[in-house]
Amino acid sequence: MDTRPIALIDCNNFYVSCERLFDPRLRGKPIVVLSNNDGCAVSRSDEAKALGVKMGEPAHFFRQKTKEHGIRLFSSNYTLYGDISRRVASTIADFSPITEIYSVDETFVDLSGFGRKMLDHAAEMRATVRQAVGIPTCVGIGSTKTLAKFANFIAKRNPMFGGVCSLLDPTLRDICMQKIDVSEVWGVGRQTTMKLHEVGIRTVAQLRDMPMPLARKVGTVVLERTVAELQGFPCIDIQDVEPQRKGMAVTRSAGTPMTSLPVLQQALSSHATRAAEKLRRHGLVASHMTVFFHTNTFNNTPRDSVSRTAKLSPPSNSTFALVQAALRCAEKGWKGDPSGNGYAYTKAGVMLDDLVAEGLAPVDLFAHEQERSSKLSVALDAVNDRWGKKSIVLASEGFKQSFATKADMRSPRYTTRATDLPIARSY
């Protein structure tokens, strides 16, 4: 059995930690970072958690707590978080030749070959990230990815481990598994937890000892794989080479409901432009585009949901080609008078499928037109990279952009915009 040690290093309350990075006055204060349109809590400081703010809870639910306890609210600043995430991942890469960026705040690290120095190496990795980037982390170590995630959960909640917990010791592993609820295992969601409770499985230890046929019956092969990983049998390898994307999406909730076709088309133009930029960055082209838009499903206004698909022939990553396809889909899917028909669409997006490497895509008979469009798109990227995002946009995006996501409490983009650089003053 392959027992190579795997570590999971996870940033603590990542979005909150990014906000505190440039404003030390926020340390020790209750902080909540909100989702798009300042809707729900997506990251909470330990102080906010202690006040009872739940993950995913709508902001208006804890409005009274915000007033009473002085909770600081922030709009999501994804530009800042993405840049800090890249810096964290770059720092971690110096500690092992094999790493996998699992999410914006989590990275798996292969610790094979460190032997007795493994814990010291993990502690040094954690300390270096804190010193070089300023983000606090915790490290969990196990013989499988699932055990590493479980160890990380323990490291975060028990200060006796000093931020680094290794479950390679079978005695410690068994003690922890007997005390922790099965719902804390990676991949075990709410519905699976309920099914497990129905058959008398409540702790991680009971899940580990669960018969494989029963595991497959309760949670298909996915739960069966989880049981095997808890037993120390690796089923999920570290992917140190990022697999090629098969699909891509850009979706946004509108800051103001979209009640006319022109406004909807402006939003979709913006989303298609962003999707084209992402394709070019990854060296890919798309063969199919799906455009969707729908109303709010949680109120009593007229409800509607629209989805239209277009074939991109030849496959393309051109901003102009993708925007034109999105506009056609919007026009075909719009119901009623172009100036408004009573529907208030609150979310729209574009999804790209059948992605292939740009060099492997078939070319059109009129390749000179395709080449011209590609050169214009590259020039568009160059100008926006040089002078800032959205310095040049297609006219179809409009100028007022009432559809833009609301972010009234967003902090500056300290690391990616010169105008947002923090200013140090000496008195």
C-alpha positions as CSV (number, residue, x, y, z in Angstrom):
1,M,0.0,0.0,0.0
2,D,1.3,3.5,-0.9
3,T,1.7,5.4,2.3
4,R,3.4,8.5,1.0
5,P,2.5,11.5,3.2
6,I,0.2,14.1,1.8
7,A,-0.2,17.5,3.4
8,L,-3.1,19.9,2.9
9,I,-2.2,23.5,3.7
10,D,-5.3,25.7,4.0
11,C,-5.5,29.4,4.6
12,N,-7.5,30.4,7.7
13,N,-10.7,32.4,6.9
14,F,-9.0,33.3,3.7
15,Y,-11.1,36.3,2.4
16,V,-11.1,37.8,5.9
17,S,-7.3,37.3,6.2
18,C,-6.8,39.1,2.9
19,E,-8.8,42.1,4.2
20,R,-6.8,42.2,7.4
21,L,-3.5,42.0,5.5
22,F,-3.6,45.7,4.6
23,D,-5.5,47.0,7.6
24,P,-4.1,45.7,10.9
25,R,-6.8,47.6,12.8
26,L,-9.2,44.8,11.7
27,R,-7.3,42.1,13.7
28,G,-9.4,40.8,16.6
29,K,-12.6,42.5,15.2
30,P,-15.6,40.6,13.9
31,I,-15.5,40.6,10.1
32,V,-17.8,39.2,7.4
33,V,-17.1,39.1,3.7
34,L,-20.3,39.0,1.6
35,S,-21.1,37.3,-1.7
36,N,-21.9,39.0,-5.0
37,N,-24.4,41.9,-4.6
38,D,-23.5,41.9,-0.9
39,G,-26.0,39.1,-0.3
40,C,-24.7,36.3,2.0
41,A,-21.8,35.6,4.3
42,V,-19.0,33.7,2.4
43,S,-16.1,34.2,4.9
44,R,-16.2,35.0,8.6
45,S,-13.6,35.8,11.2
46,D,-13.4,33.7,14.3
47,E,-15.0,36.6,16.2
48,A,-18.0,36.7,13.8
49,K,-18.4,32.9,14.1
50,A,-18.5,33.3,17.8
51,L,-21.3,35.8,17.5
52,G,-23.4,33.2,15.6
53,V,-23.0,34.4,12.0
54,K,-23.4,31.3,9.8
55,M,-21.8,30.5,6.5
56,G,-24.2,31.4,3.6
57,E,-26.5,33.4,5.9
58,P,-28.1,36.4,4.2
59,A,-26.8,39.7,5.4
60,H,-30.2,41.0,6.4
61,F,-30.5,38.1,8.8
62,F,-27.7,39.3,11.0
63,R,-28.2,43.0,10.5
64,Q,-29.1,43.5,14.2
65,K,-25.9,41.7,15.3
66,T,-23.9,43.9,12.9
67,K,-25.2,47.0,14.7
68,E,-24.9,45.6,18.2
69,H,-21.4,44.2,17.9
70,G,-19.9,46.4,15.3
71,I,-19.3,43.6,12.7
72,R,-17.4,45.0,9.8
73,L,-18.9,44.0,6.4
74,F,-16.9,43.8,3.2
75,S,-18.0,43.2,-0.4
76,S,-16.1,40.4,-2.1
77,N,-12.8,41.7,-3.6
78,Y,-12.0,38.7,-5.9
79,T,-9.2,40.6,-7.7
80,L,-7.3,41.0,-4.4
81,Y,-8.1,37.4,-3.2
82,G,-6.9,35.9,-6.5
83,D,-3.6,37.7,-6.4
84,I,-2.9,36.8,-2.8
85,S,-3.8,33.2,-3.6
86,R,-1.2,33.1,-6.4
87,R,1.4,34.4,-4.0
88,V,0.5,31.8,-1.4
89,A,0.7,29.0,-4.0
90,S,4.0,30.2,-5.3
91,T,5.5,30.2,-1.8
92,I,4.2,26.7,-1.1
93,A,5.7,25.4,-4.4
94,D,9.2,26.0,-2.9
95,F,8.6,23.2,-0.3
96,S,7.9,20.3,-2.6
97,P,8.3,19.4,-6.3
98,I,4.8,18.0,-6.3
99,T,1.9,20.3,-5.4
100,E,-1.8,20.6,-6.4
101,I,-3.7,23.8,-6.1
102,Y,-7.1,22.5,-5.0
103,S,-8.9,25.8,-4.5
104,V,-8.3,29.5,-4.0
105,D,-7.1,28.8,-0.4
106,E,-6.1,25.1,-0.4
107,T,-3.1,23.3,-1.7
108,F,-2.1,19.6,-1.5
109,V,1.6,19.0,-1.0
110,D,3.6,15.7,-1.4
111,L,5.9,15.4,1.6
112,S,7.6,12.1,0.5
113,G,11.3,11.9,1.5
114,F,11.3,14.2,4.5
115,G,11.2,11.4,7.1
116,R,11.5,12.5,10.7
117,K,11.8,16.1,9.5
118,M,8.3,16.1,8.0
119,L,6.6,18.0,10.9
120,D,9.4,20.5,11.0
121,H,9.2,21.0,7.3
122,A,5.4,21.5,7.4
123,A,5.8,24.0,10.3
124,E,8.4,25.9,8.3
125,M,6.1,25.9,5.2
126,R,3.3,27.4,7.4
127,A,5.7,30.0,8.9
128,T,7.1,31.0,5.6
129,V,3.7,31.6,4.1
130,R,2.8,33.8,7.1
131,Q,6.1,35.8,6.8
132,A,6.3,36.1,3.0
133,V,2.6,36.7,2.3
134,G,1.0,37.5,5.6
135,I,-1.7,34.9,5.5
136,P,-2.2,32.5,8.5
137,T,-2.6,28.8,7.6
138,C,-3.0,25.3,9.1
139,V,-1.5,22.1,7.8
140,G,-2.9,18.6,8.0
141,I,-0.9,15.5,7.1
142,G,-2.2,12.0,6.2
143,S,-1.5,9.0,3.9
144,T,-4.5,10.0,1.6
145,K,-6.1,13.2,0.5
146,T,-9.2,12.6,2.7
147,L,-7.1,12.0,5.8
148,A,-5.0,15.1,5.0
149,K,-8.3,17.1,4.8
150,F,-9.4,15.5,8.1
151,A,-6.1,16.3,9.8
152,N,-6.4,19.9,8.6
153,F,-9.8,20.2,10.1
154,I,-8.4,19.0,13.5
155,A,-5.4,21.4,13.2
156,K,-7.7,24.4,12.8
157,R,-9.9,23.6,15.7
158,N,-7.4,22.3,18.3
159,P,-4.7,24.8,19.3
160,M,-2.6,22.1,21.0
161,F,-1.3,21.0,17.5
162,G,0.2,24.5,16.8
163,G,-1.3,24.6,13.4
164,V,0.2,21.3,12.2
165,C,-1.6,18.0,12.7
166,S,-0.3,14.6,11.4
167,L,-2.6,11.6,11.4
168,L,0.1,9.2,10.3
169,D,0.1,7.9,13.9
170,P,-2.6,5.3,14.0
171,T,-3.4,5.8,17.7
172,L,-3.9,9.5,17.3
173,R,-5.9,8.9,14.1
174,D,-8.2,6.5,15.8
175,I,-8.8,8.8,18.8
176,C,-9.8,11.7,16.6
177,M,-12.0,9.6,14.4
178,Q,-14.0,8.4,17.4
179,K,-14.7,11.9,18.6
180,I,-15.7,13.8,15.4
181,D,-19.0,13.7,13.6
182,V,-19.1,12.1,10.1
183,S,-20.4,15.3,8.6
184,E,-16.9,16.8,8.9
185,V,-15.4,14.3,6.4
186,W,-14.4,15.7,3.0
187,G,-17.2,14.9,0.4
188,V,-19.8,13.9,3.0
189,G,-22.6,16.4,2.5
190,R,-25.9,17.0,4.3
191,Q,-27.9,14.4,2.4
192,T,-25.2,11.8,2.8
193,T,-24.9,12.6,6.5
194,M,-28.6,12.0,7.0
195,K,-28.4,8.7,5.2
196,L,-25.5,7.6,7.3
197,H,-27.2,8.6,10.5
198,E,-30.2,6.5,9.4
199,V,-28.0,3.4,9.3
200,G,-26.4,4.2,12.7
201,I,-23.1,5.7,11.4
202,R,-22.4,9.0,13.3
203,T,-18.6,9.2,13.8
204,V,-15.7,9.2,11.4
205,A,-14.5,5.9,12.9
206,Q,-17.8,4.3,12.2
207,L,-17.6,5.5,8.6
208,R,-14.1,4.1,8.3
209,D,-15.2,0.7,9.5
210,M,-18.3,0.7,7.3
211,P,-18.7,-2.4,5.0
212,M,-17.9,-1.4,1.4
213,P,-21.2,-2.9,-0.1
214,L,-23.2,-0.7,2.4
215,A,-21.1,2.3,1.6
216,R,-21.8,1.9,-2.1
217,K,-25.5,1.4,-1.4
218,V,-25.8,4.5,0.7
219,G,-23.5,6.9,-1.3
220,T,-22.5,5.1,-4.5
221,V,-18.9,4.6,-5.5
222,V,-18.0,8.1,-4.2
223,L,-18.7,7.2,-0.6
224,E,-17.0,3.8,-1.1
225,R,-13.9,5.7,-2.2
226,T,-14.1,7.9,0.9
227,V,-14.2,4.9,3.1
228,A,-11.2,3.4,1.4
229,E,-9.3,6.7,1.8
230,L,-10.1,6.8,5.5
231,Q,-8.7,3.3,5.8
232,G,-5.4,4.6,4.3
233,F,-5.9,3.3,0.7
234,P,-5.2,6.2,-1.7
235,C,-7.9,6.6,-4.3
236,I,-7.4,10.2,-5.3
237,D,-3.9,11.1,-6.6
238,I,-2.3,14.5,-6.4
239,Q,-2.6,16.2,-9.8
240,D,0.5,18.2,-10.2
241,V,-0.3,18.9,-13.8
242,E,-3.6,20.9,-14.3
243,P,-6.0,18.9,-16.6
244,Q,-7.2,20.7,-19.7
245,R,-10.5,22.5,-19.1
246,K,-13.5,20.9,-20.8
247,G,-15.8,23.8,-20.1
248,M,-15.8,27.4,-18.8
249,A,-18.5,29.8,-17.5
250,V,-18.8,33.5,-16.6
251,T,-22.0,34.3,-14.7
252,R,-23.0,37.2,-12.6
253,S,-26.0,38.4,-10.5
254,A,-27.2,41.8,-11.7
255,G,-26.9,44.7,-9.3
256,T,-30.2,46.0,-10.7
257,P,-32.8,43.7,-12.3
258,M,-32.6,43.7,-16.1
259,T,-36.0,44.6,-17.5
260,S,-35.1,45.4,-21.2
261,L,-33.3,43.5,-24.0
262,P,-30.6,46.2,-24.5
263,V,-29.5,46.0,-20.8
264,L,-29.5,42.2,-20.9
265,Q,-27.3,42.3,-24.1
266,Q,-24.9,44.7,-22.4
267,A,-24.5,42.3,-19.5
268,L,-24.0,39.3,-21.8
269,S,-21.5,41.3,-23.9
270,S,-19.5,41.9,-20.7
271,H,-19.6,38.2,-19.7
272,A,-18.7,37.0,-23.2
273,T,-15.8,39.4,-23.3
274,R,-14.5,38.0,-20.0
275,A,-15.0,34.4,-21.2
276,A,-13.0,35.2,-24.4
277,E,-10.1,36.6,-22.3
278,K,-10.1,33.5,-20.1
279,L,-10.0,31.3,-23.2
280,R,-7.0,33.1,-24.7
281,R,-5.2,33.0,-21.3
282,H,-5.4,29.2,-21.3
283,G,-4.7,28.9,-25.1
284,L,-8.1,27.4,-25.8
285,V,-11.0,27.8,-28.2
286,A,-14.6,26.9,-27.7
287,S,-17.0,25.2,-30.1
288,H,-20.3,25.8,-28.4
289,M,-21.8,28.6,-26.3
290,T,-24.8,28.5,-24.0
291,V,-26.4,31.8,-22.9
292,F,-28.8,31.8,-20.0
293,F,-30.7,34.4,-18.0
294,H,-33.4,34.0,-15.3
295,T,-35.5,35.9,-12.8
296,N,-35.4,35.7,-9.0
297,T,-36.9,32.5,-7.8
298,F,-37.3,33.7,-4.3
299,N,-39.9,36.4,-4.7
300,N,-43.4,36.8,-6.1
301,T,-42.5,38.6,-9.4
302,P,-43.2,36.8,-12.7
303,R,-40.7,34.0,-13.1
304,D,-38.9,33.0,-16.2
305,S,-35.8,31.1,-17.2
306,V,-34.2,31.1,-20.6
307,S,-31.3,29.1,-22.1
308,R,-30.1,29.3,-25.7
309,T,-27.1,27.5,-27.4
310,A,-25.0,28.6,-30.4
311,K,-22.4,26.7,-32.3
312,L,-19.1,28.6,-32.9
313,S,-17.9,27.7,-36.3
314,P,-14.9,27.6,-36.6
315,P,-14.1,27.2,-32.8
316,S,-13.0,30.6,-31.5
317,N,-11.7,32.6,-28.6
318,S,-12.3,35.9,-30.3
319,T,-14.0,38.5,-28.3
320,F,-15.9,39.7,-31.3
321,A,-17.1,36.2,-32.3
322,L,-18.2,35.3,-28.8
323,V,-20.0,38.6,-28.2
324,Q,-21.9,38.3,-31.5
325,A,-23.0,34.8,-30.6
326,A,-24.2,35.9,-27.1
327,L,-26.2,38.8,-28.6
328,R,-27.9,36.5,-31.1
329,C,-28.8,34.1,-28.3
330,A,-30.2,36.9,-26.1
331,E,-32.3,38.2,-29.0
332,K,-33.7,34.7,-29.7
333,G,-34.4,34.0,-26.1
334,W,-36.0,37.3,-25.2
335,K,-39.8,37.1,-24.7
336,G,-42.0,40.0,-25.7
337,D,-41.3,43.6,-26.5
338,P,-37.6,44.6,-26.6
339,S,-38.2,47.5,-24.3
340,G,-39.5,45.4,-21.5
341,N,-42.3,42.9,-20.8
342,G,-42.6,42.6,-17.1
343,Y,-39.8,40.2,-16.5
344,A,-37.0,41.3,-14.2
345,Y,-33.9,39.1,-14.9
346,T,-31.6,39.0,-12.0
347,K,-28.8,36.7,-13.3
348,A,-27.2,36.0,-16.6
349,G,-24.2,34.2,-18.0
350,V,-22.4,32.4,-20.8
351,M,-21.1,28.9,-20.7
352,L,-18.5,27.5,-23.2
353,D,-18.2,23.8,-24.0
354,D,-16.1,21.5,-26.2
355,L,-12.9,23.4,-25.5
356,V,-9.8,22.4,-27.5
357,A,-6.2,23.7,-27.7
358,E,-6.0,26.6,-30.1
359,G,-3.4,25.0,-32.2
360,L,-5.5,21.9,-32.7
361,A,-8.7,23.7,-33.8
362,P,-9.9,23.5,-37.4
363,V,-9.7,26.7,-39.4
364,D,-12.3,28.2,-41.7
365,L,-12.0,28.6,-45.4
366,F,-12.0,32.3,-44.9
367,A,-9.1,32.1,-42.5
368,H,-8.0,35.7,-43.1
369,E,-11.2,37.0,-41.3
370,Q,-10.5,34.6,-38.4
371,E,-6.9,35.8,-38.2
372,R,-7.9,39.4,-38.3
373,S,-10.4,38.9,-35.4
374,S,-7.8,37.1,-33.4
375,K,-5.3,39.9,-33.9
376,L,-7.9,42.5,-32.8
377,S,-8.6,40.4,-29.6
378,V,-4.9,40.2,-28.8
379,A,-4.6,44.0,-29.2
380,L,-7.6,44.4,-26.9
381,D,-5.8,42.3,-24.3
382,A,-2.6,44.2,-24.7
383,V,-4.2,47.6,-24.1
384,N,-6.2,46.5,-21.1
385,D,-3.1,44.8,-19.6
386,R,-1.2,48.0,-20.1
387,W,-3.7,50.6,-19.0
388,G,-6.0,48.7,-16.7
389,K,-9.0,46.4,-17.0
390,K,-11.9,47.7,-19.1
391,S,-9.8,50.5,-20.6
392,I,-11.2,49.5,-24.0
393,V,-14.5,47.6,-24.3
394,L,-16.9,46.8,-27.1
395,A,-19.7,49.4,-27.5
396,S,-22.2,46.6,-27.0
397,E,-21.2,46.6,-23.2
398,G,-22.6,50.1,-22.9
399,F,-21.3,52.8,-20.5
400,K,-23.7,53.0,-17.5
401,Q,-23.7,49.3,-16.9
402,S,-26.7,49.2,-14.5
403,F,-26.3,45.4,-14.5
404,A,-23.0,45.6,-12.7
405,T,-22.8,43.6,-9.5
406,K,-23.3,45.7,-6.4
407,A,-20.1,46.0,-4.2
408,D,-20.7,49.0,-2.1
409,M,-18.2,47.9,0.6
410,R,-15.3,46.6,-1.4
411,S,-11.8,47.3,-0.2
412,P,-9.1,48.6,-2.6
413,R,-7.4,46.3,-5.0
414,Y,-4.1,46.9,-3.3
415,T,-1.8,44.6,-5.3
416,T,-3.2,44.9,-8.8
417,R,-4.0,48.6,-9.3
418,A,-1.5,51.4,-9.0
419,T,-4.3,53.9,-8.0
420,D,-5.2,51.6,-5.0
421,L,-1.7,51.2,-3.6
422,P,-1.7,51.9,0.2
423,I,-0.2,55.2,1.2
424,A,2.3,55.4,4.2
425,R,2.5,58.7,5.9
426,S,5.1,59.9,8.4
427,Y,4.2,62.5,11.0
